[in-house]
Amino acid sequence: MNMNGAHPLLKVKNLTKKFGDHFAIKEANLEVMRGERVVLIGPSGSGKSTLLRCINYLEVPTSGTVWLDGEYIGGRYNDDGSWVKDSPSQLTKKRQHIGMVFQSFNLFAHLSALDNVTLGPRWVLNMPKKEAVEIAQQLLEKVHLEEHSHKLPAQLSGGQQQRVAIARALAMNPKLMLFDEPTSALDPRLTNEVLDVMLELAEEKMTMIVVTHEIGFAREVADVVFFLEEATIVESAPPALLFSDPKDERTRQFLVDCNILK
Amino acid sequence: MDLNFMIQILPRLLRASLTTIQVSLLSLLLGTLFGLLMGMIRVLGPRFLHPFVNAYVTFVRGTPVAVQIYAAFFLLPRIGLNWSLFEISVFALTFNSVGYQIEIIRAALQSIDKGQHEAAAAIGLGKWKAMWLITLPQAAQRMIPPLTNELANLIKASSVLSIIALYELTRAGEAIIASTFRYAEVLILMSILYFLMIQSLTEGSNYLEKNVFNFRTSRIKTRKIKQPAG
């Protein structure tokens, strides 16, 4: 995808995560350009979520590096091959550039929708309250929730909560957005609400990596789709190609099982 | 039973009850202050401090409050602290309460859903900021019922302060009994007063739980979409 000689925004190199003896993700390599929309698909347990969570070090990889826009996340290898780990405060600082949206929303349960969105700008970016509220209101408008800004998470539907979560992540003005099965906890109608917002983001050329089972979304939005199985990236291709003519037999089998391919 | 006698001694017992409440509430609040500090160290602080916190908890739980009160009474002056009886009493009960409150606070802090911490980390909050802004406010609601229980325990434990002659409710009752030998009236009044103190404070904390910390903690069950077997 490196057509105009641009540098990637994100480089994941030889990333491996083991839980005990079990590989959750094995030697994954991934490059994402600025403005590129990447979708990870694959069966449950194939390592998609782990890969995503390793990118902002919510999961600490067993080995491998994550590089975002000029700096390594979590740590890097020295010239002599030794591992230099980020201090907790370094890691904390770098994480603000990566927005994340979770399957279970994880809105701050004791804060209103508006306070959920302003918390990051106010306490991480040290923005004055007035300015943070202004930004938050714009973002809540963007996710069509301006009328619900005073409500607590428990008073919102799942779809609304997830849209607040998206606004919360966007409030940090991230370079990259990670979506970890953002619609898997939602019914089809609420799923569409959330996908619509993600679609708008994609149209604005937000760089995003989305783990999802929504093949329709992948088809419509993705620049590249990665197929993972058994902790390995099996292949990647633009959706039109991957969903019609996959190179690998495992991808083909998965798509046949999902009734996408005959 | 002599009602007139009861009415006659009531003011003395009420005054002593005030001391009981003062000692207990003060110990609870100071205990919460140190309990929060040590509880947070136990959850987030450097690992080398954990054994000290644990040892403290084990010590407090493993020794009777009477021994702790005697120890404060006899040992504090030995290290040059000429405190009043009231101050010694507050120290002893606080020392005791911190041991229990650490565990209450630790449990409440650790009960907050992992997703909340991950969301805080993902927007770039450090762990202490996340503790202060996210974990603690949510845990506070869960701490109230066990802390109410702890307050009831403190009010009852404060009766043991009579052994060092702090003039609280039990001491006052004992004194009246010693001079009049009228057990029944005094004991009945004491029981009623203890009951009323504990009951009204419990009601107060129920109010706090329902009206001050009244957000509902989200416990959304997540489900994964089933994939056809590959």
Interface residues (C-beta under 8 A of the other chain):
Chain A: P43 S44 N56 L58 P88 S89 T92 K93 R95 Q96 I98 G99 M100 F102 Q103 S104 F105 N106 L107 F108 A109 H110 L119 G120 W123 V124 L152 P153 A154 G158 Q161 A165 R168 A169 A171 M172 E181 S184 A185 H213 E229 R250 Q253 F254 D257 C258
Chain B: D113 G115 Q116 E118 A119 A120 A121 A122 I123 G124 L125 G126 K127 K129 L133 I134 P137 Q138 Q141 F213 F215 R216 T217 S218 I220 K221 T222 R223 K224 I225 K226 Q227 P228 A229 G230
